[in-house]
Amino acid sequence: MRAVAPSLLGLFLLCSTAWAVEPATTPAPAVAPAAPAPHTLPADKPRVIPAVATVNPNGQPQETQPLTAEQIAKNKALQDLKIKALVKDQSMRLQQLEKANLEALAQNQELQLKNDNLGVQVQVLQSERSAQMFIYGAVTLAVGVLLGFLIASYAQTKRRRQW
C-alpha cells in the first residue's frame, strides 16, 4: 500500500503535466491571397475591422475592403430604419395587447357578476328547499298526529261496545 500511493500520485502528476502542454497549431491550408497583404501594423495602432466577411467557394474567409464613409452612413440609416420599424411594430403590438387586456378585464368583471348572481340564486334555492322540507315534515307530523287520534278514538269506541 505504501508503494502504490506514491506511484499513483506520481502517475497522476505526470499525466496532468502532459495534458497541460498546448497542442501545436495546425498550419492553414495554402490559399493564394486575393490581394497582396498590406504591411503589418503595430499592436498599439487601431485597425479597420471589416464589417462583412465574405467566403470564397472553398469555404475560406476572404479579405474584405474596409467600408467607406458612405457605406457606413447607408448601413447606419438602414439600421435606424429597421429599429424604427421594430419600435413601430412593438408599439402596435403593445396597443393590441392593451386593448385585449381591457377586453379581458371587462369580460372578467362581467363573469364575476354573473358568478355572484348565480351564487345568490343557489343560496335562495337551498333555503327554499330547506323551507319546503320543513313544511313537508310539519304536514307529515300533523297527519300522523291526526291519524293517531282517529285510530285511538276508534279503538276506544270499539272497546266500549264489547263491554
C-alpha positions in Angstrom: 0.0 0.0 0.0 2.9 2.3 0.8 4.4 1.8 -2.6 1.1 2.1 -4.5 0.1 5.5 -3.2 3.3 7.4 -4.3 3.3 5.6 -7.6 -0.3 6.6 -8.3 0.4 10.2 -7.2 3.5 10.4 -9.5 1.5 8.9 -12.4 -1.3 11.5 -11.8 1.2 14.4 -11.8 2.9 13.1 -14.9 -0.4 12.8 -16.7 -1.6 16.2 -15.6 1.6 17.9 -16.9 1.3 16.1 -20.2 -2.2 17.5 -20.7 -1.1 21.0 -19.8 1.1 21.3 -22.8 -0.6 23.3 -25.6 -1.0 21.4 -28.8 0.8 22.7 -31.8 -1.3 24.8 -34.1 -2.0 23.3 -37.5 -0.9 25.4 -40.4 -3.7 26.9 -42.5 -4.1 25.4 -46.0 -2.2 27.2 -48.7 -4.6 29.5 -50.5 -3.4 32.1 -52.9 -4.3 35.5 -51.4 -6.6 37.7 -53.5 -4.5 40.8 -52.9 -1.0 41.3 -51.5 -1.0 41.6 -47.8 -0.6 45.2 -46.6 2.2 45.9 -44.2 1.5 44.9 -40.6 0.5 47.5 -38.1 1.9 47.6 -34.6 -0.4 46.3 -31.9 -1.0 49.7 -30.4 -2.4 51.2 -33.6 -6.1 50.7 -34.4 -7.1 48.6 -37.3 -10.1 48.7 -39.5 -12.3 45.7 -38.8 -14.2 44.5 -41.9 -18.0 44.8 -41.4 -18.9 41.9 -43.7 -16.8 38.8 -44.1 -17.1 37.0 -47.4 -16.3 33.4 -48.0 -14.7 32.0 -51.2 -16.0 28.8 -52.8 -13.5 26.7 -50.8 -15.1 27.9 -47.6 -12.2 30.0 -46.5 -12.7 33.7 -45.5 -11.6 36.3 -47.9 -10.1 39.6 -47.1 -12.7 42.4 -47.5 -12.3 46.1 -48.3 -12.8 48.5 -45.4 -16.1 50.3 -45.5 -16.2 53.8 -46.8 -18.0 56.7 -45.0 -20.9 56.5 -47.4 -21.4 52.8 -46.9 -21.2 53.3 -43.1 -23.8 56.0 -43.4 -26.0 53.8 -45.5 -25.7 50.9 -43.1 -26.4 53.3 -40.2 -29.5 54.6 -42.0 -30.7 51.1 -42.7 -30.2 50.1 -39.1 -32.1 53.2 -38.0 -35.0 52.3 -40.3 -35.0 48.7 -39.0 -35.0 50.0 -35.4 -37.9 52.4 -36.2 -39.9 49.7 -37.9 -39.3 47.4 -34.9 -40.3 50.1 -32.5 -43.4 50.8 -34.5 -44.3 47.1 -34.7 -43.7 46.8 -30.9 -45.9 49.8 -30.2 -48.7 48.3 -32.4 -48.4 45.0 -30.6 -48.4 46.9 -27.2 -51.6 48.7 -28.2 -53.2 45.4 -29.3 -52.2 43.8 -26.1 -53.6 46.7 -24.0 -56.9 46.5 -25.9 -57.1 42.7 -25.5 -56.2 43.2 -21.8 -59.0 45.8 -21.3 -61.5 43.5 -23.1 -60.4 40.5 -20.9 -60.8 42.7 -17.7 -64.3 43.7 -18.8 -65.2 40.1 -19.5 -63.7 39.1 -16.2 -65.8 41.6 -14.3 -68.9 40.5 -16.2 -68.3 36.9 -15.4 -67.6 37.7 -11.7 -71.0 39.5 -11.5 -72.7 36.5 -13.2 -70.9 34.2 -10.7 -72.1 36.3 -7.8 -75.7 36.3 -9.1 -75.6 32.6 -9.5 -74.2 32.1 -6.0 -77.1 34.2 -4.6 -79.6 32.1 -6.7 -78.1 28.9 -5.3 -78.4 30.1 -1.7 -82.0 31.2 -2.3 -82.9 27.8 -3.9 -81.2 26.0 -1.0 -83.1 28.0 1.6 -86.4 27.4 -0.3 -85.6 23.7 -0.4 -84.9 23.5 3.3 -88.2 25.5 4.0 -90.1 23.1 1.7 -88.7 20.1 3.6 -89.6 21.7 6.9 -93.2 22.2 5.6 -93.3 18.6 4.4 -92.1 17.4 7.8 -94.7 19.5 9.6 -97.5 18.3 7.4 -96.4 14.7 7.9 -96.3 15.2 11.6 -99.7 16.8 11.7 -101.2 14.0 9.6 -99.6 11.4 11.8 -101.0 13.0 15.0 -104.4 13.3 13.4 -104.4 9.6 12.3 -103.1 8.7 15.8 -106.1 10.5 17.4 -108.6 8.9 15.0 -107.2 5.4 15.5 -107.1 5.8 19.2 -110.7 7.1 19.4 -111.9 4.3 17.1 -110.1 1.7 19.3 -111.7 3.2 22.4 -115.3 3.1 21.0 -114.8 -0.4 19.9 -113.8 -1.5 23.4 -116.9 0.2 24.9 -119.2 -1.7 22.6 -117.6 -5.0 23.6 -118.4 -4.4 27.3 
